[in-house]
Amino acid sequence: MTYVLAYDVGTTEVKTCLFALEGRITLCASAQEGYGLFLLENGGAEQDPEAWWRAMCRTTGELLAKTEVRPEQISALSFCSQMQGLVLVDREGRPVRRAMSYMDQRAGAELKRGLAHGPQIAGANVGKLLKCLRATGAVPSSVKDPVWKYKWVQAHEPELFARTDKWLDVKEYLLLRCTGRAVMTEDSAYATLLYDTKKRAWSQALCRMFGVNPAHLPPAWAMTFGMPGVPSIYYGSEWGMKGAKGHGSDAELRPDLEKPEQNDLTTWISKLAKAKRHSKALCYGTYRNVVLTNKQIIFERKCDEERVLVAINAEGAPYVAHFDAGCGMAEDLISGEKHDFGGGSELPPYSAFFWKMER
């Protein structure tokens, strides 16, 4: 029997479900636990990330006790969550402050300085608006957009900002607590409105324009499909649409699509999904780190039939990795291109590869 734990991390509570997968999906048990939301007089809306983690742990323990399923029987974890929050963590993965909720409205001055000045269309500087649209298809024109929360902390809490190593969203913080690795799925990356959907990478131009440190932004999507477990896509976010909660309803988070159109983002996710689907090593293989820095990672997924190296460069500069690959050549399962390990393996800026090793 295959078991999966699914977590829905909402604004006021976490809902945890244990599913059995054998021919069909069966709900074995569920539990939920609430946590606080701090509403401040200056428009702030904050939550304690540790409260999310405690609720997640306690509801998990409750389900395992109810069902007598052992932890080692859990094959995968799945997450969906509130989005466009801001969780800043230090090098040890500890939050430097409480998380700023998607409802936080303190960054009006930061929005005005960063975007709402000069010749404008719909409240956004024309030149900056066009740059944003070319890279992401959207514009961070709301005070609630994460980049302005980031800039608010930089302006008002410089000592805390100086301790920041990574900018995460809600489920990414919980993934960090589960795995020890700071990553960001592509739906959350897009919701920052700093993610170039054509290049499938963080936009260096937008980071410069808005004064965002690219080192604070973790790698997206490829890590999700390369790691053990089942990748989860939240609310159809593979279409690269911006969602927003409003008017007491989640309707805008789940937009109706009369005719979904393929785009660069869906093409990239499709390639990753196809590579994982047809690779036993990526689906069921063991995990071993090969190269690990604070900006690059290469890890091995291995089973009896095959061996795959997942290589990710989360830096805006090329990186040459030197390691014993155990063979001379490989094929990238994403692009189909051959890779020669002789003389080191160069990873272009913000790139990812799934190298299937020759026998």
GIDASUL-V704786 format. One record per residue. N is the residue number from 1. RES is the residue in one small letter. OMEGA is omega in degrees with one decimal (* if undefined). NEAR is the number of other C-alpha atoms within 8 Angstrom. Layout:
N | RES | OMEGA | NEAR
N | RES | OMEGA | NEAR
//
This chain:
1 | m | 177.2 | 5
2 | t | 179.7 | 9
3 | y | 177.7 | 12
4 | v | 172.6 | 13
5 | l | -179.6 | 12
6 | a | -178.5 | 11
7 | y | 172.1 | 14
8 | d | -174.2 | 10
9 | v | -175.5 | 14
10 | g | -177.3 | 9
11 | t | -174.5 | 6
12 | t | -179.5 | 8
13 | e | 172.0 | 11
14 | v | 174.7 | 14
15 | k | -176.1 | 13
16 | t | -178.3 | 14
17 | c | 173.9 | 13
18 | l | -179.1 | 13
19 | f | 170.9 | 13
20 | a | -178.7 | 13
21 | l | 175.9 | 11
22 | e | -175.3 | 7
23 | g | 175.4 | 4
24 | r | -179.4 | 6
25 | i | -178.2 | 8
26 | t | 176.0 | 7
27 | l | -179.8 | 9
28 | c | -178.7 | 9
29 | a | 178.6 | 10
30 | s | 177.6 | 10
31 | a | 178.3 | 11
32 | q | 178.3 | 10
33 | e | -178.3 | 9
34 | g | 175.4 | 8
35 | y | -171.9 | 9
36 | g | 172.1 | 8
37 | l | -177.0 | 9
38 | f | 178.4 | 8
39 | l | -173.5 | 8
40 | l | -175.9 | 7
41 | e | -177.8 | 5
42 | n | 179.0 | 5
43 | g | -179.7 | 9
44 | g | 174.7 | 13
45 | a | -171.8 | 14
46 | e | 174.2 | 12
47 | q | 178.1 | 12
48 | d | 179.3 | 9
49 | p | 178.9 | 12
50 | e | 177.9 | 6
51 | a | 174.6 | 10
52 | w | -176.6 | 12
53 | w | 178.9 | 10
54 | r | 179.7 | 8
55 | a | 178.1 | 14
56 | m | -178.9 | 11
57 | c | -177.1 | 8
58 | r | 179.2 | 8
59 | t | 176.1 | 13
60 | t | 178.6 | 10
61 | g | 179.0 | 8
62 | e | -179.1 | 9
63 | l | -179.5 | 13
64 | l | 177.9 | 11
65 | a | -179.9 | 8
66 | k | -169.6 | 7
67 | t | -175.8 | 8
68 | e | 171.9 | 6
69 | v | -178.6 | 8
70 | r | -179.9 | 7
71 | p | -178.5 | 6
72 | e | 176.9 | 5
73 | q | -180.0 | 8
74 | i | -176.6 | 12
75 | s | -175.1 | 9
76 | a | 172.4 | 10
77 | l | 178.5 | 11
78 | s | -177.5 | 11
79 | f | 157.3 | 10
80 | c | -173.1 | 11
81 | s | 166.1 | 11
82 | q | -175.1 | 11
83 | m | 179.6 | 9
84 | q | 168.5 | 13
85 | g | 177.5 | 13
86 | l | 176.4 | 15
87 | v | 179.0 | 15
88 | l | -178.0 | 13
89 | v | 178.1 | 15
90 | d | -175.6 | 12
91 | r | 178.0 | 9
92 | e | 179.5 | 5
93 | g | 179.7 | 10
94 | r | 178.0 | 7
95 | p | 178.5 | 11
96 | v | 178.4 | 11
97 | r | 174.1 | 7
98 | r | 179.1 | 10
99 | a | 174.9 | 13
100 | m | -177.5 | 14
101 | s | 173.9 | 11
102 | y | -178.9 | 13
103 | m | -176.5 | 8
104 | d | -174.8 | 12
105 | q | -174.9 | 10
106 | r | -166.0 | 10
107 | a | -179.9 | 12
108 | g | -179.3 | 9
109 | a | 179.1 | 6
110 | e | 176.2 | 10
111 | l | -178.1 | 13
112 | k | 180.0 | 9
113 | r | -173.4 | 8
114 | g | -173.2 | 8
115 | l | -170.8 | 11
116 | a | 179.1 | 12
117 | h | 179.0 | 11
118 | g | 177.0 | 6
119 | p | -171.3 | 7
120 | q | 166.6 | 10
121 | i | -179.7 | 8
122 | a | 175.5 | 4
123 | g | -178.4 | 9
124 | a | 176.1 | 13
125 | n | -171.9 | 13
126 | v | -178.0 | 10
127 | g | -179.7 | 6
128 | k | 177.5 | 10
129 | l | -178.7 | 11
130 | l | 177.7 | 8
131 | k | 179.3 | 9
132 | c | -177.7 | 13
133 | l | -180.0 | 10
134 | r | -175.1 | 7
135 | a | -169.8 | 11
136 | t | -175.4 | 14
137 | g | -178.8 | 8
138 | a | -176.0 | 8
139 | v | 177.3 | 9
140 | p | -172.6 | 7
141 | s | 179.2 | 10
142 | s | 177.5 | 6
143 | v | -178.5 | 11
144 | k | -178.2 | 11
145 | d | -171.0 | 12
146 | p | -176.4 | 12
147 | v | -179.0 | 11
148 | w | 171.4 | 13
149 | k | 177.5 | 15
150 | y | -179.4 | 9
151 | k | 178.3 | 11
152 | w | 178.6 | 12
153 | v | 179.6 | 11
154 | q | -176.1 | 9
155 | a | -170.8 | 7
156 | h | -178.6 | 6
157 | e | -172.8 | 9
158 | p | 180.0 | 9
159 | e | 177.1 | 6
160 | l | -180.0 | 10
161 | f | -178.5 | 10
162 | a | 179.3 | 6
163 | r | -174.0 | 10
164 | t | 174.1 | 13
165 | d | -179.1 | 10
166 | k | 174.3 | 13
167 | w | -178.6 | 12
168 | l | 169.2 | 16
169 | d | -170.3 | 13
170 | v | -176.5 | 15
171 | k | 178.1 | 11
172 | e | 175.1 | 12
173 | y | 179.9 | 12
174 | l | 173.5 | 10
175 | l | 176.8 | 12
176 | l | 179.4 | 12
177 | r | -178.6 | 10
178 | c | -169.2 | 6
179 | t | -175.0 | 6
180 | g | -176.9 | 8
181 | r | 178.0 | 7
182 | a | 177.5 | 13
183 | v | 176.5 | 12
184 | m | 175.8 | 13
185 | t | -168.7 | 12
186 | e | 175.9 | 8
187 | d | 177.1 | 11
188 | s | 177.4 | 11
189 | a | 178.8 | 12
190 | y | -176.7 | 14
191 | a | 173.7 | 11
192 | t | -175.8 | 11
193 | l | 173.6 | 12
194 | l | -172.7 | 12
195 | y | -179.1 | 13
196 | d | -174.8 | 12
197 | t | 177.2 | 13
198 | k | -179.5 | 8
199 | k | -177.2 | 5
200 | r | -178.4 | 10
201 | a | 175.0 | 10
202 | w | -179.2 | 10
203 | s | 177.9 | 10
204 | q | 179.8 | 8
205 | a | 179.8 | 6
206 | l | 177.0 | 10
207 | c | 177.6 | 12
208 | r | -176.2 | 9
209 | m | -176.7 | 8
210 | f | 178.0 | 8
211 | g | 178.4 | 6
212 | v | 177.6 | 10
213 | n | -177.9 | 8
214 | p | 179.7 | 10
215 | a | 178.6 | 8
216 | h | -173.6 | 10
217 | l | -176.5 | 10
218 | p | 178.1 | 12
219 | p | -174.2 | 14
220 | a | 171.2 | 12
221 | w | -174.9 | 10
222 | a | 176.9 | 10
223 | m | -178.5 | 12
224 | t | -177.7 | 9
225 | f | -179.7 | 13
226 | g | -177.9 | 10
227 | m | 172.3 | 8
228 | p | 178.7 | 11
229 | g | -177.3 | 8
230 | v | 177.9 | 8
231 | p | 179.8 | 7
232 | s | 178.4 | 7
233 | i | -169.7 | 9
234 | y | 172.6 | 8
235 | y | 177.1 | 6
236 | g | -175.9 | 7
237 | s | 176.1 | 9
238 | e | 178.1 | 10
239 | w | 176.6 | 11
240 | g | -179.9 | 10
241 | m | 177.4 | 6
242 | k | 177.5 | 7
243 | g | 178.1 | 8
244 | a | 177.1 | 7
245 | k | -179.6 | 10
246 | g | 175.9 | 7
247 | h | 178.3 | 4
248 | g | -175.9 | 5
249 | s | 174.8 | 7
250 | d | -173.3 | 9
251 | a | -177.5 | 7
252 | e | 174.7 | 10
253 | l | -177.8 | 9
254 | r | -174.2 | 9
255 | p | 174.8 | 7
256 | d | 179.5 | 4
257 | l | 179.6 | 5
258 | e | -178.6 | 4
259 | k | 178.8 | 4
260 | p | -180.0 | 6
261 | e | 175.3 | 5
262 | q | 176.1 | 8
263 | n | -178.1 | 7
264 | d | -178.9 | 9
265 | l | 179.5 | 13
266 | t | 178.1 | 11
267 | t | 179.8 | 9
268 | w | 179.7 | 9
269 | i | 178.3 | 10
270 | s | 178.7 | 8
271 | k | 178.6 | 9
272 | l | -179.6 | 11
273 | a | 179.1 | 9
274 | k | 179.8 | 8
275 | a | -179.6 | 11
276 | k | -176.7 | 12
277 | r | -175.1 | 9
278 | h | -179.9 | 6
279 | s | 177.3 | 9
280 | k | 179.6 | 12
281 | a | -179.8 | 14
282 | l | -179.4 | 15
283 | c | -169.3 | 10
284 | y | -171.9 | 8
285 | g | 174.9 | 11
286 | t | -177.3 | 9
287 | y | 175.6 | 10
288 | r | 176.0 | 7
289 | n | 177.2 | 9
290 | v | 176.3 | 9
291 | v | 179.6 | 10
292 | l | 170.7 | 9
293 | t | 178.3 | 6
294 | n | 179.9 | 4
295 | k | 178.8 | 8
296 | q | 173.4 | 12
297 | i | 169.3 | 13
298 | i | 178.3 | 12
299 | f | -176.0 | 12
300 | e | 168.9 | 13
301 | r | -170.5 | 14
302 | k | 170.9 | 12
303 | c | -177.0 | 11
304 | d | -173.5 | 4
305 | e | -174.7 | 6
306 | e | 178.0 | 12
307 | r | -178.3 | 11
308 | v | 171.8 | 13
309 | l | 174.5 | 13
310 | v | -176.3 | 15
311 | a | -177.5 | 13
312 | i | 173.2 | 15
313 | n | -178.7 | 16
314 | a | -178.1 | 11
315 | e | 179.9 | 11
316 | g | 177.8 | 8
317 | a | 178.5 | 7
318 | p | 178.3 | 10
319 | y | 177.7 | 9
320 | v | -178.7 | 8
321 | a | 176.9 | 9
322 | h | -178.7 | 7
323 | f | 178.2 | 7
324 | d | -177.9 | 5
325 | a | -178.8 | 6
326 | g | 176.5 | 4
327 | c | -176.4 | 10
328 | g | -173.2 | 9
329 | m | 175.5 | 10
330 | a | 175.2 | 13
331 | e | 177.7 | 13
332 | d | -178.2 | 13
333 | l | 179.6 | 11
334 | i | -175.0 | 9
335 | s | -175.2 | 5
336 | g | -177.8 | 7
337 | e | 177.7 | 7
338 | k | 178.3 | 8
339 | h | 179.1 | 9
340 | d | -177.4 | 8
341 | f | -178.7 | 11
342 | g | 177.3 | 6
343 | g | -179.1 | 5
344 | g | -178.6 | 9
345 | s | -179.6 | 10
346 | e | 176.2 | 8
347 | l | 177.2 | 13
348 | p | 178.3 | 9
349 | p | 175.2 | 11
350 | y | -176.7 | 13
351 | s | 179.3 | 10
352 | a | 179.6 | 10
353 | f | 170.4 | 11
354 | f | -175.5 | 14
355 | w | 173.2 | 13
356 | k | -172.3 | 12
357 | m | 175.6 | 12
358 | e | -178.2 | 8
359 | r | * | 4
//
